[in-house]
Amino acid sequence: MNNQRVLMTAVGSYLPANVVTNEVLSSFVDTDDAWIRRRTGIAQRHLVAEGETTADLACNAAAKALANAGLTGDDIDIIIIATTTPDNTFPSTATKLQHMIEAKDAIAFDIQAVCAGFVYALDIADAMLQSGRGRRALVVGAESFSKLLDWEDRTTCVLFGDGAGAVVLELADDAGDWGICSSVLHSDGAYRDILYVDGGPSSNVSVGHVRMEGKEVFRHAVEKLASVMDEALSAANMQARDIDWLVPHQANVRIIDAMQKKMDLPSDRVVRTVEQHANTSAASIPLALSAAVDDGRIKNGDVLAMEAIGGGLVWGAALVKFGRPS
């Protein structure tokens, strides 16, 4: 019997060269290294250079993913960029990336689900490939999140960084249990006021800044991520012990630790990059995934659990058996 599945065959990432440590940040923000580490686990973040755009970040990450897959832009049928910081209101950053990598025949569009954007984009790409819209997709999480920060608000500006990560998805026949095993998405606009940006074209014609009620966000994150992971495991007919790696959204080390405890995973089976990257929103999961693939921790055939929550509120989880059958 034909078993058509969407495989995740390659990853790539890019971080801006400009590294800002907590010590450097404390020179112009009323904060200090100990305060940031204690509350978040963050030690540094990467920030875009003057003139460096979200499309530039996405292009660098996409180029590495394509090279790792042995593909070019011509091989891609669908491009989805998850971003909250597009280069322009329109056109989409994805169409800019399409031109940059010469993916002339690809469908290209952005989605906006903030920190859960990569999980949302993964689900959409899976559905599109399964429905026959193409054979290969490029899914990118890319953010210049520093552009949304109020550098006088130490409760938010210390949390975020910039970067991009990309994955190549390929539709395969007779793939067994490989590829995307399940994905579950949720949203609840009743909580939009606990994490949002106070600007937008139709509200006040401004970019705006991030505003957050940290304690409330933390409470919802722990509760909702645990619940949606249970749903994703159930949908895939798996249990937590079947997971090789938890690759979570890198928002706060305390949330990551709570998920590790919930899933009863050993610490060395959880990918943590929040200390080096801070919260890169939609880029967070693919950046962490790429780091663990590059250093050899994640190997072909490993089962990955990914989860994220962001403003909206929106949240989701996905399970993937990484790579391709040999």
Disulfide bonds with the S-S distance in Angstrom:
none
